[in-house]
């Protein structure tokens, strides 16, 4: 893994050296463009590095997926005799496992970049891994996206109020509760929610994503069912997420509260709520947007367990099933998508923030 | 001695830090004495031995937390499991802090292209979702030991430590007293050990606490998917058992509530230490806690 590091910088340098002097002069006159290009170059390097590390990580792991596949097929009486060497060779070729590691790597990257092809999925052969992943992606995006945004908004509001009214009892309770609970895994809350609402009270379902009696489609019954089934897993992410956003918003709020312009706003006789939203909170939400982008990756980590507990048909469940069956292409595909989304989110935020906030200056 | 008084002074300044350390201390003591506690509960026999008692006993004076599906005493199990969970936190915490500190000092102090390579590399490792890789690693590495799991978790947690510490090294190395030491012809290693390291101890402590938190949660996560190390029972495995055996419906609530409660307490204590240390050493955050 460590051996991959030097080329990372080599690429970076060659990009710098390749730019002719005319371009350089133009760039020095357009710092924002220069920043955007630099930032995009760094994005490409990071993306390439992370994908490469992930590829070699999974390829260097012991375990023979082809043998597993053939065993599965034999168990299902597709073949009753021993698999021939030709058959094994054909499967190896199909899954991109023939040739040495470097050939495999170049072939994988070529297929991934040029065709968006992750190779066939082992469990669902011959369905391509990207199809399997795309099937589960909407569930994860829906569950994660809505709960993550909800937690962020709630945390910002409560955190801002807690900072504003510091010293009051309610603020102290919110703060201390957040300190205690902000690092607790989502999974614990999910378990407790399942215990209370699904087992003890029998109010809400604790497995799957929708009622199996309802046909998936755009119908009121189906959407209602999806919401009902998504309530518990979503709630567990919202609860813990909110606590950690309360804490960070509050930490951003308090240094601002002593600023002169807030005193001035108060002296003007503005209402407290107006000062809070228009003056104080404005200076908190931008850094919090960046933090939100970065947190997406960590939410994904925790989400794997939540989905597993609720048997929710999202990426996390797909991933765990794939790992149990040594489905290389799917595992790597899920990892690649997570890497891609986090890096892209951070890139977009880094590029957008200078436009939103004139004080943000990343370039020299 | 000077160090001890400094530590005591720090604790007095932050109630949060003190509470966190006290909870942590109690949990560590509980873990340290876990063999004795188990012996006392068993009264001569091993209470975690299979079929030591009747199965699914309800909590009572004889078995404070009841027994599980194999007739093991849940209280003894929980105490021993706590020790295992703390152990994994300590192992992974130490490894990733040491690696993180070395990388951070080399990158932050040397600067230049070395910093470029190391920082890009840590940045890349930070965006790779670690949990899938961790599941994959332990799925392939059958019969892993606790120490090996600790090492596996550290592989992914040192970048966090390295990143926080590096930014502090960067701000410290341009301070006048460091320049003074450099003018005084002190060698780099001397400057690092005598000037920088002592001032960075709180941040190293923060890095350690975060890594330990991550490792404990990592192991719990692995256990819940059924991929933990063999031969040891940690808190995650008790939770996993409770789900798998339907303890939730059988009314054996301690099997599930107690480990979650203990882990939450542990997370809370470590987080309090974390925030307490940050508050004490970062003047801008002082008062943010709003005691």
Interface residues (C-beta under 8 A of the other chain):
Chain A: X2 X5 X6 X8 X9 X12 X42 X45 X46 X49 X50 X53 X54 X57 X58 X61 X62 X63 X166 X167 X171 X172 X175 X179 X180 X181 X182 X183 X184 X185 X187 X188 X191 X192 X194 X195 X199 X247 X250 X251 X254 X255 X297 X300 X301 X302 X304 X305 X308 X309 X319 X320 X323 X324 X331 X334 X335 X338 X339 X342 X343 X346
Chain B: X16 X113 X116 X117 X120 X121 X123 X124 X125 X127 X128 X129 X130 X131 X132 X133 X135 X136 X137 X139 X140 X141 X213 X217 X220 X221 X224 X225 X239 X243 X248 X249 X253 X256 X260 X263 X264 X267 X268 X270 X271 X272 X275 X284 X285 X287 X288 X289 X290
